[in-house]
């Protein structure tokens, strides 16, 4: 009934899309100006003074591939998540994230930690909301110079809305979709005085989708304030509270042919009561900007974040379709994370000339102090006396609340307190210094040079799980210090004002403590993994309001290892990725706006022995909006992803390998103005109702993509 009702609603919505005289919120002239605004905003990596490259830089002068998604595009395409953004961005794709977190594959490099808010690190594993954003910046390549550790394949920076002086407005939107999910957002700004303003963004979402048991809700509140302390000094304050709970769905198993078993598309291999994630977060930021002159300014940002995260889940861990297609092994665990981080960043940004050569420089320092407590307990089933229990494949599986009947007809109960997998308490201190200079040699040639020094101190107390299980708590202290210099260099040749040819080289590193500070492998830690990116490309604003970017890149990982026989340390070549990206965005005509992207990726690991997981060779996306009249507009888009391996593929392997099949998803939209201040919008996802599997986490955990579904949104202002 649930699938039938949602498809009926979606079908009615599609009928409305085709038959109803729906229109865009602006008249023809207004629509052109909106698209022009997108182009103008997109020229710089922030609408505000604070930006991802520390100093405002025209995109055409940035020697690396990047994408910017504005708040207007987020609303227009009906995006609800980071993974939605990624599906229309070249060079990156999503990973499943075990059903409880954003997880991105940047040019073949998997990451759950390369996320930033207004340039401040945001590395806890959770689903990030989009309600309070001005724009999202997706940078590809190694980015250690301005962001420090990580950023090995790329990063995502969310730019939040700030309070505006001398402005008073309230915006709102409310939506409901064919699954039954609904949400509401409000954005209000008001002046307190001539020199102070407050802005409040808030949202609530009731979550629902096409899968059994799925539900949840999310609440976010983000008040901000702007205070002009003097004509040259501005203070921005921000506090964000996030409360989020949702069902965890780890997807379905793969079969004898290596692909997800389509017959299982409606089965949830989890516990209706216990598969859940909960997050409560408090994020505070303060930024002071002071202009000493037109060519010199300083900026200091302090931030504090407190995250309390729990996720517990069961999932399919073993399945052999050839031997017994009715039997599935279910594993599980419960994991908690408490993380508090304090970050202090200071930048001095200036412009000067040495003779005829111009310089735009950034000199900065950053200090980060992070405390991270983490533990994980495995499932322990009474029927098997193990963390894996076998059940009959049926809908639903025969257990709930950790209690059920196994495949052999024996009653079994899970205990999430009996088997400790790991427990650690970590302290991380990072001190960084960096300098970057964008040198204008002449009107045709720019050179970018930069260096960053990071001192990364990591100390962790690890509880021995074997001794813990015997009733003894034994603490194993481990520590490491990584001092690393990361360079960045680029050259930009501009034969014309609207064309740039560039080449760049950059490095980044990932300490052996990993992204989430759980532990250090072994008692003698290795040096960090080093990632190098070389890139060449062209950027061409070939007509006003239309830009084209093409880039070819090579990423290479070097990691330390040890000879098992001699004990000697040596370096080995790890992940290697090369490929190219194409990106087109802008107004084709006054009525037609288009954004499109294509990427080709080729990679290998372990000295050429393996093809890396989650690396689709080809991805393509296109989205277009056409304004039929001054009150009528339609959107249509498609996203294609080539097949990819779920796990690393051994080149010598001849049997079926766990694989996500290729797919094409078609999306559509329509817009209509009820009045000058009220728009109704329809978004339809998966117009052709294709069964597809967009992401995975491991062999028997492939995500089932959403079928045809529709969302109606009302948005306006007063």
Rosetta blueprint (number, residue, H / E / L):
1 X L
2 X H
3 X H
4 X H
5 X H
6 X H
7 X H
8 X H
9 X H
10 X H
11 X H
12 X H
13 X H
14 X H
15 X H
16 X H
17 X H
18 X H
19 X H
20 X L
21 X L
22 X L
23 X L
24 X L
25 X L
26 X L
27 X L
28 X H
29 X H
30 X H
31 X H
32 X H
33 X H
34 X H
35 X H
36 X H
37 X H
38 X H
39 X H
40 X H
41 X H
42 X H
43 X L
44 X E
45 X L
46 X L
47 X L
48 X L
49 X L
50 X L
51 X L
52 X L
53 X L
54 X L
55 X L
56 X L
57 X L
58 X E
59 X H
60 X H
61 X H
62 X L
63 X L
64 X L
65 X L
66 X E
67 X E
68 X E
69 X E
70 X E
71 X H
72 X H
73 X H
74 X H
75 X H
76 X H
77 X L
78 X L
79 X L
80 X L
81 X L
82 X H
83 X H
84 X H
85 X H
86 X H
87 X L
88 X L
89 X L
90 X L
91 X L
92 X E
93 X E
94 X E
95 X L
96 X L
97 X H
98 X H
99 X H
100 X L
101 X L
102 X L
103 X L
104 X E
105 X E
106 X E
107 X L
108 X L
109 X E
110 X E
111 X E
112 X L
113 X L
114 X L
115 X E
116 X E
117 X E
118 X L
119 X L
120 X E
121 X E
122 X L
123 X L
124 X L
125 X L
126 X L
127 X L
128 X L
129 X L
130 X L
131 X L
132 X L
133 X E
134 X E
135 X E
136 X E
137 X E
138 X E
139 X E
140 X E
141 X L
142 X L
143 X L
144 X H
145 X H
146 X H
147 X H
148 X L
149 X L
150 X L
151 X L
152 X L
153 X L
154 X E
155 X E
156 X E
157 X E
158 X E
159 X E
160 X E
161 X L
162 X L
163 X L
164 X L
165 X L
166 X L
167 X L
168 X L
169 X E
170 X E
171 X E
172 X E
173 X E
174 X E
175 X E
176 X E
177 X E
178 X L
179 X L
180 X L
181 X L
182 X E
183 X E
184 X E
185 X E
186 X E
187 X E
188 X E
189 X E
190 X E
191 X E
192 X E
193 X E
194 X L
195 X L
196 X E
197 X E
198 X E
199 X E
200 X E
201 X E
202 X E
203 X E
204 X E
205 X E
206 X E
207 X E
208 X L
209 X L
210 X L
211 X L
212 X L
213 X L
214 X L
215 X L
216 X E
217 X E
218 X E
219 X E
220 X E
221 X E
222 X E
223 X E
224 X E
225 X E
226 X E
227 X E
228 X E
229 X E
230 X E
231 X L
232 X L
233 X E
234 X E
235 X E
236 X E
237 X E
238 X E
239 X E
240 X E
241 X E
242 X E
243 X E
244 X E
245 X E
246 X E
247 X E
248 X L
249 X L
250 X L
251 X L
252 X E
253 X L
254 X E
255 X L
256 X L
257 X L
258 X L
259 X E
260 X E
261 X L
262 X H
263 X H
264 X H
265 X L
266 X L
267 X L
268 X L
269 X L
270 X L
271 X L
272 X L
273 X L
274 X L
275 X L
276 X E
277 X E
278 X E
279 X E
280 X E
281 X E
282 X E
283 X E
284 X E
285 X E
286 X E
287 X E
288 X E
289 X E
290 X E
291 X E
292 X E
293 X E
294 X L
295 X L
296 X E
297 X E
298 X E
299 X E
300 X E
301 X E
302 X E
303 X E
304 X E
305 X E
306 X E
307 X E
308 X E
309 X E
310 X E
311 X E
312 X E
313 X E
314 X E
315 X E
316 X E
317 X E
318 X E
319 X E
320 X L
321 X L
322 X L
323 X L
324 X L
325 X L
326 X L
327 X E
328 X E
329 X E
330 X E
331 X E
332 X E
333 X E
334 X E
335 X E
336 X E
337 X E
338 X E
339 X E
340 X E
341 X E
342 X E
343 X E
344 X E
345 X E
346 X E
347 X E
348 X E
349 X E
350 X E
351 X E
352 X E
353 X E
354 X E
355 X L
356 X L
357 X E
358 X E
359 X E
360 X E
361 X E
362 X E
363 X E
364 X E
365 X E
366 X E
367 X E
368 X E
369 X E
370 X E
371 X E
372 X E
373 X E
374 X E
375 X E
376 X E
377 X E
378 X E
379 X L
380 X L
381 X E
382 X L
383 X L
384 X L
385 X L
386 X E
387 X L
388 X L
389 X E
390 X E
391 X E
392 X E
393 X L
394 X L
395 X L
396 X L
397 X L
398 X L
399 X E
400 X E
401 X L
402 X L
403 X E
404 X E
405 X E
406 X L
407 X L
408 X L
409 X L
410 X L
411 X E
412 X E
413 X E
414 X E
415 X L
416 X L
417 X L
418 X L
419 X E
420 X E
421 X E
422 X E
423 X E
424 X E
425 X E
426 X E
427 X E
428 X E
429 X E
430 X E
431 X E
432 X E
433 X E
434 X E
435 X E
436 X E
437 X E
438 X E
439 X E
440 X E
441 X E
442 X E
443 X L
444 X L
445 X E
446 X E
447 X E
448 X E
449 X E
450 X E
451 X E
452 X E
453 X E
454 X E
455 X E
456 X E
457 X E
458 X E
459 X E
460 X E
461 X E
462 X E
463 X E
464 X L
465 X H
466 X H
467 X H
468 X H
469 X H
470 X L
471 X L
472 X L
473 X L
474 X L
475 X E
476 X E
477 X E
478 X E
479 X E
480 X E
481 X E
482 X E
483 X E
484 X E
485 X E
486 X E
487 X E
488 X E
489 X E
490 X E
491 X E
492 X E
493 X E
494 X E
495 X E
496 X E
497 X L
498 X L
499 X E
500 X E
501 X E
502 X E
503 X E
504 X E
505 X E
506 X E
507 X E
508 X E
509 X E
510 X E
511 X L
512 X L
513 X L
514 X L
515 X L
516 X L
517 X L
518 X L
519 X L
520 X L
521 X L
522 X L
523 X L
524 X L
525 X L
526 X L
527 X L
528 X L
529 X E
530 X E
531 X E
532 X E
533 X E
534 X E
535 X E
536 X E
537 X E
538 X E
539 X E
540 X E
541 X E
542 X E
543 X E
544 X L
545 X L
546 X E
547 X E
548 X E
549 X E
550 X E
551 X E
552 X E
553 X E
554 X E
555 X E
556 X E
557 X E
558 X E
559 X E
560 X E
561 X E
562 X E
563 X L
564 X L
565 X L
566 X L
567 X L
568 X L
569 X E
570 X E
571 X E
572 X E
573 X E
574 X E
575 X E
576 X E
577 X E
578 X E
579 X E
580 X E
581 X E
582 X E
583 X E
584 X E
585 X E
586 X E
587 X E
588 X L
589 X L
590 X L
591 X L
592 X E
593 X E
594 X E
595 X E
596 X E
597 X E
598 X E
599 X E
600 X E
601 X E
602 X E
603 X E
604 X E
605 X E
606 X L
607 X L
608 X L
609 X L
610 X E
611 X E
612 X L
613 X L
614 X L
615 X L
616 X L
617 X L
618 X E
619 X E
620 X E
621 X E
622 X E
623 X E
624 X E
625 X E
626 X E
627 X E
628 X E
629 X E
630 X L
631 X L
632 X E
633 X E
634 X E
635 X E
636 X E
637 X E
638 X E
639 X E
640 X E
641 X E
642 X L
643 X L
644 X E
645 X E
646 X L
647 X L
648 X L
649 X E
650 X E
651 X L
652 X L
653 X L
654 X L
655 X L
656 X L
657 X L
658 X L
659 X E
660 X E
661 X L
662 X L
663 X E
664 X E
665 X E
666 X E
667 X E
668 X E
669 X E
670 X E
671 X E
672 X E
673 X E
674 X E
675 X E
676 X L
677 X L
678 X E
679 X E
680 X E
681 X E
682 X E
683 X E
684 X E
685 X E
686 X L
687 X L
688 X L
689 X L
690 X L
691 X L
692 X L
693 X L
694 X L
695 X L
696 X E
697 X E
698 X E
699 X L
700 X L
701 X E
702 X E
703 X L
704 X L
705 X L
706 X L
707 X L
708 X L
709 X E
710 X E
711 X E
712 X E
713 X E
714 X E
715 X E
716 X E
717 X E
718 X L
